Amino acid sequence: MDKTGGCLCGAVRYRTTGDLRPVVYCHCGQCRRTGGHFGAFTSVAEGALALTEAGGLAWFESSPGVRRGFCRDCGSSLFWQRVGNGRISVAAGTLDDDSGLVAAGHIFAQDKGGYYAIDDGLPVFDESSGGVLPESGTAGG
């Protein structure tokens, strides 16, 4: 099913084709710092994501071999990608219509903020789920 999405100001817009994987909540320090809270990411095959407006898109290498896509105009966190693995994670909150998506669980819970609890009944992993959850990488899912 095709989905569209983008940043707050519209300087980055995208379209996905095909199925999106379930949402993985990532509590790692990098996701918390780039989004202000934990990250909520779905993902698609790299070839199933098309940028329809990329004027504001910038990439930041947050770890060796890992990059984060964001809007340089409004600051919206949009993408997470382990370079070379063939998938790209999409911040679920940037989708225009997130119907049909479900959450699968939490990763890197040992790094979560002290101001909230994880009590939604989903599986919780201190680090990566080790393949138990449908992850496309480690942090950021």
C-alpha positions as CSV (number, residue, x, y, z in Angstrom):
1,M,0.0,0.0,0.0
2,D,1.4,3.4,-1.0
3,K,1.9,6.0,1.8
4,T,3.0,9.6,1.7
5,G,4.7,11.7,4.3
6,G,7.0,14.5,5.0
7,C,8.5,17.1,7.4
8,L,6.7,19.9,9.3
9,C,7.4,22.6,6.7
10,G,7.0,20.6,3.5
11,A,10.6,21.0,2.3
12,V,10.9,17.1,2.4
13,R,8.1,14.9,1.0
14,Y,8.3,11.2,0.3
15,R,6.2,8.3,-1.0
16,T,6.6,4.6,0.0
17,T,5.4,1.7,-2.0
18,G,4.7,-1.8,-0.6
19,D,4.3,-2.9,2.9
20,L,5.7,-1.1,5.9
21,R,7.0,-3.2,8.7
22,P,5.6,-2.8,12.2
23,V,6.8,0.2,14.3
24,V,9.7,-0.4,16.6
25,Y,10.2,2.1,19.5
26,C,13.9,2.9,20.0
27,H,15.0,4.4,23.3
28,C,18.7,4.8,22.5
29,G,20.3,8.1,23.4
30,Q,20.7,9.1,19.7
31,C,17.0,8.6,18.9
32,R,16.0,10.5,22.1
33,R,18.3,13.4,21.2
34,T,17.2,13.7,17.6
35,G,13.5,13.6,18.3
36,G,13.2,14.8,21.9
37,H,11.7,11.5,23.1
38,F,12.1,7.9,21.9
39,G,12.0,7.1,18.2
40,A,9.1,5.3,16.5
41,F,10.2,3.9,13.2
42,T,8.7,1.7,10.5
43,S,10.8,0.7,7.5
44,V,10.7,-0.1,3.8
45,A,13.0,-1.5,1.2
46,E,15.4,1.3,0.1
47,G,14.0,1.1,-3.4
48,A,10.4,1.5,-2.1
49,L,11.1,5.0,-0.9
50,A,10.9,7.9,-3.4
51,L,11.6,11.5,-2.4
52,T,9.0,13.8,-4.1
53,E,10.5,16.9,-2.6
54,A,14.1,16.8,-1.3
55,G,15.0,20.5,-1.1
56,G,15.4,20.5,2.7
57,L,16.8,17.0,3.2
58,A,20.1,16.7,4.9
59,W,21.9,13.6,6.3
60,F,24.0,13.3,9.4
61,E,26.3,10.3,10.1
62,S,25.4,9.6,13.7
63,S,27.6,6.5,13.9
64,P,30.0,4.8,11.5
65,G,27.8,3.4,8.7
66,V,24.6,4.9,10.1
67,R,23.0,8.1,8.9
68,R,19.9,10.0,9.9
69,G,17.9,12.1,7.5
70,F,16.3,15.3,8.6
71,C,14.9,18.6,7.3
72,R,17.5,21.3,7.4
73,D,14.7,23.9,7.4
74,C,12.4,22.8,10.2
75,G,14.5,20.2,11.9
76,S,12.1,17.3,11.5
77,S,13.7,13.8,12.0
78,L,12.6,11.7,9.1
79,F,14.8,8.7,8.3
80,W,17.4,6.3,9.9
81,Q,19.6,4.1,7.7
82,R,22.3,1.6,8.2
83,V,24.1,2.2,4.9
84,G,24.2,-0.8,2.6
85,N,21.6,-3.0,4.3
86,G,18.9,-2.3,1.6
87,R,16.3,-0.8,4.0
88,I,15.5,2.6,5.3
89,S,13.6,3.4,8.5
90,V,11.0,6.0,8.3
91,A,9.8,8.0,11.4
92,A,6.3,6.8,11.8
93,G,5.0,10.2,12.9
94,T,6.0,11.8,9.6
95,L,3.5,9.7,7.6
96,D,0.4,11.5,6.4
97,D,-1.7,8.4,7.2
98,D,-0.3,5.8,9.6
99,S,-3.4,3.6,9.6
100,G,-2.7,-0.1,9.4
101,L,0.6,0.3,11.4
102,V,1.0,-1.5,14.7
103,A,3.8,-1.4,17.2
104,A,6.0,-4.4,17.7
105,G,8.1,-3.6,20.7
106,H,10.8,-1.5,22.3
107,I,14.6,-1.7,21.8
108,F,17.5,-0.1,23.8
109,A,15.2,0.3,26.8
110,Q,18.3,0.5,29.1
111,D,18.9,4.0,27.6
112,K,15.3,5.2,28.1
113,G,14.6,8.5,29.8
114,G,13.9,8.4,33.5
115,Y,10.7,10.5,33.2
116,Y,8.6,7.7,31.6
117,A,7.7,4.1,32.0
118,I,7.4,1.4,29.4
119,D,4.2,-0.3,30.4
120,D,2.3,-1.0,27.2
121,G,2.7,-4.8,27.3
122,L,4.9,-4.9,24.2
123,P,8.2,-6.9,24.2
124,V,11.0,-4.9,25.8
125,F,14.8,-5.4,25.0
126,D,17.6,-3.7,26.9
127,E,19.6,-3.5,23.6
128,S,18.7,-4.7,20.1
129,S,16.1,-7.4,20.0
130,G,18.6,-9.7,18.2
131,G,16.1,-10.3,15.4
132,V,13.1,-11.1,17.6
133,L,11.4,-7.9,16.5
134,P,11.2,-7.0,12.8
135,E,14.2,-4.7,12.9
136,S,16.2,-3.4,9.8
137,G,19.3,-2.6,11.8
138,T,19.9,-1.8,15.4
139,A,19.1,1.7,16.8
140,G,16.2,3.3,15.0
141,G,15.0,0.0,13.6
